């Protein structure tokens, strides 16, 4: 039995929702119960801390949620928590309930808030990376990424059926404002002719050369996967420029949008969320604070939150090379 450094914990989900957040929440609540810790859920992230929106949670509070996408605690981005007054109110509410530690499930913004809260008030915090973008340093994958990837892949597969039936060129936009993980992996998995991501210096000339090579190889239809944060311009600008360069092309645009955020989490996301939710509670019990629980090479690791925020997972250049070779 671990001699716990904490007695009462609270857990919340914050920022953009991600499939598997509920599975992580379930793991936190049931691990806390196993080790006889009191556990409270906070509704709507940091807003709930400020508004005193706590609910006592036990094993039955989280039954049957492992299969659900989204988050039963709701999520919100809190402007008030960015103020000293907002954080003070949040701390007073935690103090009233005797909460000595927080498990914060979310991404960059969530971790920044947790970092400041810990520095100002000394309340123990552990982050659990829940974001579909997979751009958090300190874990091989973030919760929600695998599900979002599979959702994107299945959607692009369906679009390809139409593209090949009509000899069309489709520009498909996937999520990834600052990171191209979803675009690169879904593009490779669906045989995209080109993949445009924020991390690469792409040019219209390069794109056109790809189309010319495809024509020479006898390709009659094509898919171009574009991350929403691609620096070249909007997906509609890219389609317009391509139409000007290749007037004979029948070009269509598909924006997958928030469909990628939802849905029942994949097996990989459910298992990852369960591991990290458990690790967060055990980490707090062991006296850890201001760290993020992650999984690297199938081992639980704890990374300082400051490091998780400052650094970013990097795109594998080998995958980019493979996608180029296999596309045509």
Buried (B, 14 or more C-beta within 10 A) or exposed (E): EEEBBBEBBBBBBBBBBBBBBBBBBBBBBBBBBEBEBBBBBBBBBBBBBBBBBBEEBEEEBBEEBBEBBBBBBBBBBBEBBBEEEBBEBBBEBBEEBEBBBBBBBBBBBBBBBBBBBBEEBEBBBBBBBBBBBBBBBBBBBBBBBBBBBBBBBBBBBEBBEEBBEEEBBBBBBBBBEEBBBBBBBBBBBBBBBBBBBBBBEBEBEEBBEBBEBBBEEEBEBBBBBBBBBBEBEBBEEBBBBBBEBBEEBEBBBBBBEEBBBBBBBBEBBBBBBBBBBBBBBBBBBBEBBBBBBBBEEEEBBBBBBBEBBEEBBEBEEEBBEEBBEEBB
